[in-house]
Amino acid sequence: MTPSIDIPAWPAEAGHLIFGLPMPMAQAFGMKGEAIGNERCRVRMPYQQPFTNSRGDMHGGAIATLLDVGLSAAARSHDPVRYGVVTVDLTIHYIAPASGDVICTAVCEKRGFSLSFVRGEVRNDAGELLGMASGTFKLVDRARKAG
């Protein structure tokens, strides 16, 4: 990630929302959207014992869920409330175990008419790299009604 580019803070919102959109899955994992804009976003997931593996580290599936939410939010960072997102593909590389809160930072590298190409990473509060991901996401205009 390019640390020199600021990500505008997002105001606190109800637990079932991520950057203005209802997302029950993210609510189940306690995720909070912290910042979005400039083609980037940041989402935090708190450490929760029910989402750990046999060693007490965050389960890889929970990390994958955070990456999916974070990268998809970066895909809609140009207009967060207007667009929903469908994941086309997601590739994850796990680097180190997570034993505390996990923060996903993602950037939309290229946005086409409907497809966006995004990469991101997860780190702990100490800034240690825990994993990386890249994905392709389809933007869905929430204002258009299916006919």
PEGI-V843572 format. One record per run of one state. SS is the DSSP state (~ for helix, > for strand, _ for the rest). FROM is the first residue (numbers start at 1). TO is the last residue. If there is no record, write none. Layout:
SS/FROM/TO ; SS/FROM/TO
This chain:
_/1/8 ; >/9/9 ; _/10/16 ; >/17/18 ; _/19/20 ; >/21/22 ; _/23/23 ; ~/24/28 ; _/29/31 ; >/32/37 ; _/38/39 ; >/40/45 ; _/46/48 ; ~/49/51 ; >/52/52 ; _/53/57 ; >/58/58 ; _/59/59 ; ~/60/75 ; _/76/82 ; >/83/94 ; _/95/101 ; >/102/111 ; _/112/114 ; >/115/123 ; _/124/128 ; >/129/141 ; _/142/147
